[in-house]
Amino acid sequence: MLDDWRRHDLPEIVAGLAGRPGHERCRTLIAEILRHGFGAAYAALDHEVRMPEVRGRADTLFGATVFEFKRDLRRELPDAEARLPDYLAARESRTGRRYIGIATDGATFIAYERRDGELVEIGRHKTDPNQPDALLAWLEPALSDRDDLAPEPLVVARELGRESLTFRRASNALGALWAALRAHPDVKLI
C-alpha cells in the first residue's frame, strides 16, 4: 500500500507543493505526507496549536517538529523566523525535549533549531517534482527517532551524512560544546 502511495500519490502531492499552494493547502499536503509517508496517526498531528505563553498558534506539531506554513517564503520568511523561536522555546520548555522548526511554502523547506536562545538554520530543501522521494528523505531525520535503520552505506549517508539534518544538528551541538569548553584545562590541547 505504501508503495502504491509513493508511486501514485506522492508525485502529485510534491508537484502541488512545488507550486506554493498557499497556507491551508500546504498544510493539507504535508499532513498527507506525514500520514502516509511516515505512518503518523491522525491523532498524532496537532494543527493550530495554541501557545498562550507566546500569543500564537503553531500551524502543525508532529513529534518534536513544529511546522510553520507560509504562502510564499520569499516574502514571508522574516515572519516565520520571528515566530519559530518562541514556538520552539515554548515546546522545549513544556516537554524538556529539543524541537526542530520547519518553515515552508511547499516549494522551499527550511529547518531550524534553537541554539543559545537564537534561531539557527540547519538545512534547506527545494522541492523538485521530478524527485518526490527526495522530500521524504530530507524530512525523515527531522521527523523520526528511529532505531531500525538498515546498516547500508546509502542509508547511513542519507540519514547521518554531512548533508543530513541529523549531522547538522549534531555538528551544531558539538560546536557549541567546544566553544563553551575550549579553554577549560581538562579539555585544552597542548
C-alpha positions as CSV (number, residue, x, y, z in Angstrom):
1,M,0.0,0.0,0.0
2,L,2.9,2.4,0.9
3,D,4.5,1.6,-2.5
4,D,1.2,2.4,-4.3
5,W,1.0,5.7,-2.4
6,R,4.6,6.5,-3.2
7,R,4.2,5.7,-6.9
8,H,0.8,7.3,-7.5
9,D,0.0,10.0,-4.8
10,L,3.4,11.2,-3.7
11,P,4.4,12.7,-7.1
12,E,1.1,14.6,-7.3
13,I,1.5,15.9,-3.7
14,V,5.1,17.0,-4.3
15,A,4.1,18.7,-7.6
16,G,1.4,20.5,-5.7
17,L,3.8,21.6,-3.0
18,A,6.3,22.9,-5.6
19,G,3.7,25.4,-6.9
20,R,3.5,27.1,-3.5
21,P,-0.2,26.2,-3.0
22,G,-0.9,28.5,-0.1
23,H,-1.1,28.1,3.7
24,E,-4.1,25.7,4.0
25,R,-3.4,23.6,1.0
26,C,0.3,23.3,2.0
27,R,-0.8,22.1,5.5
28,T,-3.1,19.5,4.0
29,L,-0.5,18.2,1.6
30,I,2.1,18.0,4.4
31,A,-0.4,16.2,6.6
32,E,-0.8,13.6,3.8
33,I,2.9,13.1,3.6
34,L,3.1,12.7,7.4
35,R,0.2,10.2,7.5
36,H,1.1,8.1,4.5
37,G,4.9,8.6,4.1
38,F,5.7,8.5,7.8
39,G,2.8,6.5,9.2
40,A,1.6,9.3,11.5
41,A,-1.7,8.6,13.1
42,Y,-4.3,11.3,12.5
43,A,-4.4,12.0,16.3
44,A,-0.6,12.5,16.3
45,L,-0.9,15.6,14.1
46,D,-1.8,18.7,16.1
47,H,-3.0,21.6,14.0
48,E,-3.3,25.3,15.0
49,V,-1.9,24.5,18.5
50,R,-2.5,27.4,20.8
51,M,0.6,28.6,22.7
52,P,-0.7,31.2,25.1
53,E,2.7,31.8,26.6
54,V,3.8,33.2,23.2
55,R,0.5,34.5,22.0
56,G,0.4,32.4,18.9
57,R,-0.5,29.2,17.2
58,A,1.8,26.6,15.8
59,D,0.5,25.5,12.4
60,T,1.3,21.8,12.9
61,L,3.1,19.8,15.5
62,F,4.3,16.3,14.9
63,G,6.6,14.6,17.3
64,A,9.4,17.1,18.1
65,T,8.8,19.1,14.9
66,V,6.9,22.4,14.6
67,F,5.8,23.3,11.1
68,E,5.2,27.0,10.1
69,F,3.3,27.3,6.8
70,K,3.5,30.3,4.6
71,R,2.0,31.3,1.3
72,D,5.4,32.4,-0.1
73,L,8.6,32.2,1.9
74,R,10.4,34.6,-0.4
75,R,8.2,37.3,1.1
76,E,7.2,35.8,4.5
77,L,10.5,34.3,5.7
78,P,11.1,37.2,8.3
79,D,7.6,36.4,9.8
80,A,8.4,32.7,10.0
81,E,11.8,33.4,11.6
82,A,10.2,35.7,14.1
83,R,7.6,33.1,15.2
84,L,9.6,29.9,15.3
85,P,12.0,30.8,18.2
86,D,9.0,31.4,20.5
87,Y,7.2,28.3,19.4
88,L,10.3,26.1,19.8
89,A,11.2,27.6,23.2
90,A,7.6,27.0,24.4
91,R,7.5,23.4,23.3
92,E,11.0,22.7,24.7
93,S,10.1,24.3,28.0
94,R,6.9,22.3,28.2
95,T,8.3,18.9,27.2
96,G,12.0,19.1,28.1
97,R,12.8,17.9,24.6
98,R,14.6,19.6,21.8
99,Y,12.5,20.6,18.8
100,I,13.1,21.4,15.2
101,G,11.1,24.1,13.4
102,I,10.4,23.8,9.7
103,A,9.2,26.8,7.7
104,T,7.7,26.0,4.3
105,D,5.6,27.3,1.5
106,G,5.8,23.9,-0.2
107,A,8.4,24.9,-2.7
108,T,11.1,25.5,-0.1
109,F,11.6,23.8,3.3
110,I,13.9,25.4,5.9
111,A,14.8,23.6,9.1
112,Y,15.8,25.4,12.3
113,E,16.8,24.7,15.8
114,R,17.3,27.0,18.8
115,R,20.9,27.4,20.0
116,D,21.7,29.7,22.9
117,G,18.2,31.2,22.6
118,E,18.7,32.1,18.9
119,L,17.2,30.5,15.9
120,V,19.8,28.8,13.7
121,E,19.1,27.4,10.2
122,I,20.3,23.8,9.9
123,G,19.2,22.8,6.4
124,R,17.2,23.7,3.3
125,H,15.4,21.7,0.7
126,K,14.0,22.8,-2.6
127,T,11.0,20.7,-3.7
128,D,11.6,19.0,-7.1
129,P,8.5,17.5,-8.7
130,N,10.8,15.2,-10.6
131,Q,12.2,13.7,-7.4
132,P,9.3,13.2,-5.0
133,D,11.2,10.8,-2.7
134,A,13.9,13.4,-2.1
135,L,11.4,15.4,0.0
136,L,10.7,12.3,2.2
137,A,14.4,11.6,2.5
138,W,15.1,15.2,3.6
139,L,12.2,15.3,6.1
140,E,12.9,11.9,7.7
141,P,15.7,12.9,10.1
142,A,13.6,15.8,11.4
143,L,10.5,13.6,11.9
144,S,11.7,10.3,13.3
145,D,13.5,8.9,16.3
146,R,14.0,5.6,14.5
147,D,16.5,3.0,15.7
148,D,15.7,0.5,13.0
149,L,17.8,1.9,10.1
150,A,19.5,-0.7,7.9
151,P,23.3,-0.5,8.2
152,E,23.8,0.1,4.5
153,P,26.1,2.8,3.1
154,L,23.3,4.7,1.2
155,V,21.0,4.6,4.3
156,V,23.8,5.8,6.6
157,A,24.8,8.6,4.2
158,R,21.2,9.8,3.8
159,E,20.3,9.6,7.5
160,L,23.6,10.6,9.1
161,G,25.8,12.0,6.3
162,R,27.2,15.5,6.0
163,E,24.1,16.9,4.2
164,S,21.5,15.4,6.6
165,L,19.7,17.3,9.3
166,T,20.9,14.8,11.9
167,F,24.5,15.6,11.1
168,R,23.9,19.3,11.1
169,R,22.1,19.2,14.4
170,A,24.9,17.1,16.0
171,S,27.6,19.3,14.5
172,N,26.0,22.4,15.8
173,A,25.6,20.9,19.3
174,L,29.3,19.8,19.3
175,G,30.4,23.2,18.1
176,A,28.5,24.9,20.9
177,L,30.1,22.5,23.5
178,W,33.5,23.0,22.1
179,A,33.1,26.8,22.2
180,A,32.0,26.6,25.8
181,L,34.8,24.2,26.9
182,R,37.7,25.0,24.7
183,A,39.5,27.0,27.4
184,H,38.8,24.5,30.1
185,P,42.0,22.9,31.4
186,D,40.6,19.4,31.3
187,V,40.0,19.6,27.5
188,K,42.6,22.1,26.4
189,L,45.0,20.6,23.9
190,I,48.7,21.3,24.4
